[in-house]
């Protein structure tokens, strides 16, 4: 979990999450229990944080745009907007010279789905699963660069 890792590294963590029982809030110095589009909470978050990030792409891009006027935000609103629409995301990656990456992402999803289906029968250690995902993505990126250079 991102909040836990940040705390272990010595960072102070503020979490904005509408869930009063947010798992990340357990590891945070402060929990702003509000919606991701709550202006008051966003202003407070921007005031309290030197850097802001998100663990998933469902945060409203308008919220990230507002936060970017107050603090450093990564990924930025444009990147999150691209990630929120899978067709746009794939088109963007292909347009940036990563034509094979969409197949790698599909393989990652297939691997994760298979892992979930067989979890009661076969235990795949987290390190092995992360290694498989990293290998698939790295191979996809290398093949994409290679294919782009051949064209």
N, C-alpha and C positions, 0 to 999 in steps of 0.2 A: 504494500500500500504506500502510495506516494507521501502522504502526511507522516506516516511512521518513519519512512526513510529520511525525510527532511529533518525530523526531530532528532533522529540518531546522529545526523551530521551537524547538529547544533543550531539549526534554523528555528526561528519562532514561526509558528504556523497559525494562520487564521483561516477558518473554513466557512464558506457561504453555502448553506444547504438547507432546503426547506424541511427536510426530515429532522424532527427533534431527536431522533435516535440514529443520526448519521454515523456510520462506522468511522469515517474520517475524523469526526468531531471528538472521538475518544482520545485522539492523539494530538489534538490542537490546543494551542494556548487560549484560543477564543473561537466560539462557534456563533456565527451570525445566522440565526434560524429565520430565514426569509427566502422568498422566491428569487430565482436567478434574474428576474427583471425588476426587483424591488429597488427603486431609485435611492432610498435612504440607506439601505444595506450596501448597495454598490458604492455609494459615496464614502461610507465608513470603511469598506474594504480598501478602496483606493487610497484613503488617508493613512491607513495602518500598515500598508504593505509596500515594500520596495520593489517587489516583483510579484506578478500574478500569473498563474497557469490554471489549466483545467484538465481533469482526468478523462473527460469524454467530450464528444463533439455536439452535444445537444444543448449547450448553453446558447442563449439568444445572441446573435452577432451584435445587435444593438448594445447589449450589456458590455460586451468586450470592447466595442468602440468607445463607450463612455469611460470604461476603466483605463483604456489606453491614453486618455487625456490626463489621467491622474498618476499613472505608474507604468512600468514596463510590463507588457502583456505578451506572453508566448504560449501557445501559438496565437497569432494575431487573428482579428476578425475575418480577414479575407481567407486565410487558410482554413479556419473553422467553417466558413460558409461553403467552401469547396468540399470539405469533408462531409457536410450535412446532406449532400445530394450525391448518391453513389455514381450516377451516370456522369454528372459534372466532374466528379473526382477522377473517374477512369479516363474521361476525355482529356482532362488537364494533364494527368500523368503521361498519357500517350503523346500529347502535344509537347511535353517537355523532354521527349526522347526516351521514354520508358514504356515502349509498346508491349513488352513481355510481362511487365509487372502485374497486370490484371490477372494473368494466369497464375502467377505466384500467389497473389492474394486469394484466388479461388482455391488453390491447393492448401493454403493455411486454414481457410474456413473448413475445408473438407477434413483436414487433419484434426482440428479442434472438435468438429462434430463427431468424428469417429472416436476420438478420445473420450468424449462425454458418453457415447453409447456403450463403450466397453469398460467403463470405469469399475463396474461391479465384478468384472472378470480379470482384467489386466490393469495393474497399477503402473502408470508411466510416471517416473519421478519428474518433478517440476523442472529440474535442470536439463533433463533429456528433452522434455517438451519444448522448452525455450530454445534449446540447441537446434531442434528440428525446424522450428519457426524461423530462427535466424539463418539457418542454412538455406531454406526455401527462398526467403526474401533476398539474401545475398546473391544466390544463383540467379534469381529473376533480374536483379539489378545488373549483374555482370552480363547476362545474355541480352538485356535491353541495350546496354552501352555498345556491346559488340555488334548487334543487329543494326543499330543506328549508324555506326561507323562504316558498315558495309554498304549502306545505301547512298 
